[in-house]
Amino acid sequence: MPNKEIKDIDDFFTSEEQAVSPKDKWDNIFSAWINRIEERKLSLTLFELKLWIESLEEFFKSEYLETLTSEFDGINTRNYKFHTHILAQICSKLINHLKQLDFEKDPLYINFEEFIVVNVISKQLTKELNHIKDHTTPESWFNSTKLFLQNFKIIITEILKNDLISLKTYTSIRKLYHKEIARNPIIVSLLDKEFIPKIDKTYQKDISNIISSLDNKSLKRDLGIFFILAFRIAKINNFIETNLNKTRNKSIVIPLIVFLKKSMSNIIFFYKEKLLPQLIDYITEKDKKNIARTAVTDIEFEYKKIFEGEFPFYFSNKNDKLNKRKLLKNVIIISDIAIQEFVESIVRIFIPDISGNSIFSNYTSRKQKSIALKSKLTKLHTKINDYFSNKSNITPSDIFFDINIFIETDLNYLLYKDWNEFLKYYNNLINTNFSAEFEINLRSFHSFITNILKEMLINKKKGE
């Protein structure tokens, strides 16, 4: 016999199979299903399904939204028709997504309940009963859930014929929905897992290089999580905008915006509590430490701009002429600006000369924004000057026209403080209704714009 070196003595012995827990077995089944989703190029559809379900959950439990929608209602007089109508619309979205994702299960990837039956109970059955499992085929993952939602939507449609939908009725249909969702093991696992690698992976080259270059494992992990959370917000923004452009009924995006609020809140909390302390310890340069600190302050102001300023206007009855679709698009504009500048600030700590264009395809630099903003404000400032110097040629309606153009195109580029003040002056001008107080308020507004332009000039000189 030839002389053969034994490299692994375990090869000569029969190894016993290690015990695998039911949870691990199910995780393997779920991972295999995700792989099949990837093979069929349905990852985006799966992401959207997850997003709709998560947004609906946040919509159900949001105290913030409850306050906005019931500002003038008592507890016993609240009408949940608005909520129920949105639920019906989202059911249609869920049904369509389930149809796209609905393919027959491979017998090897049967769901968890079937796994228990086939591998545990059936072994104890008599031979006479064993033929049962041979004559049945696994159903699709989503067949029963899809049928439920179709019938559930019919029930909701009938309920919506009533003028008043009480809290008790709304709670009952919500519980019915939750009971069915909780029965589907794939959906439960989908919601249970915060990150799904092939869906949440960050592919941006510069960011990937930064993460791979770090030796500190804790910083590497948390920086990776930060960028995943940031790009997820960018995806949510894009998804909201897509639905706004496609959907006739704009209220369907309300749950998505409430979920956007939660997502922005999560990344701010994660950055302040987990990532920022590590960055401060890791960074040696004082100016970069300042960038790390001010980055979160900036996004907190943008967060306030959206959820304390812009979004509540959607539920306000004070201005019937308000373009609510435009308002919701403004939310996306502000959110996009905020998350892009947040990401750019953190990347510049590691790559100081990088441009935001390298990270985002739709990026506009802060310098370009400032130039455009200054130009529009100067034009508005000049128009008001001309009004006071030559009233025969310019009317209050002309002033309002220019202000409205600025609000629609450039208002969201103002910092939170100035943005808030601008809207206050605008509302004061509207409330005067061209009375004698109009000119008094317009002069105050003119002084406010003058101060903003002076601050811009000072900041420009500091930058030079």
Buried (B, 14 or more C-beta within 10 A) or exposed (E): EEEEEEEEEEEEEEEEEEEEEEEEBBBEBBBEBBEBBBEEEBBEBBBBBBBBBBBBBBBBEBEBBEEBBBEEEEEEEBBBBBBBBBBBBBBEBBBBBBEBBEBEBEEEBBBBEBBBBBEEEEEEEEEEEEEEBEEEEBEBBBEEBBEBBEEBBEEBEEBBEEEEBBEEBBEEBBEBBEEBBEEBBBBBBBBEBEEBEEBBEBEBEEBBEBBEEBEEEEBBBBBBBBBBBBBBBBBBBEBBBEBBEEBEEBBBBBBBBBBBBBBBBBBBEBBEEBBBEBBEEBBEEEEBBEBBEEBBEBBBBBBBBBBEBBBBBBBEEEEEEEEEBEBBBBBBBBBBBBBBBBBBBBBBBBBEEBEBEBBBEEBBBEEEBBEBBBEBBEEBBEBBEBBEEEEEEBEBEEBBEBBEBBBEEBBBBBBBEBBBBBBEBBEBBBEBEEEEEBBEBBEEBBEBBBEBBEEBEEEEEEEE
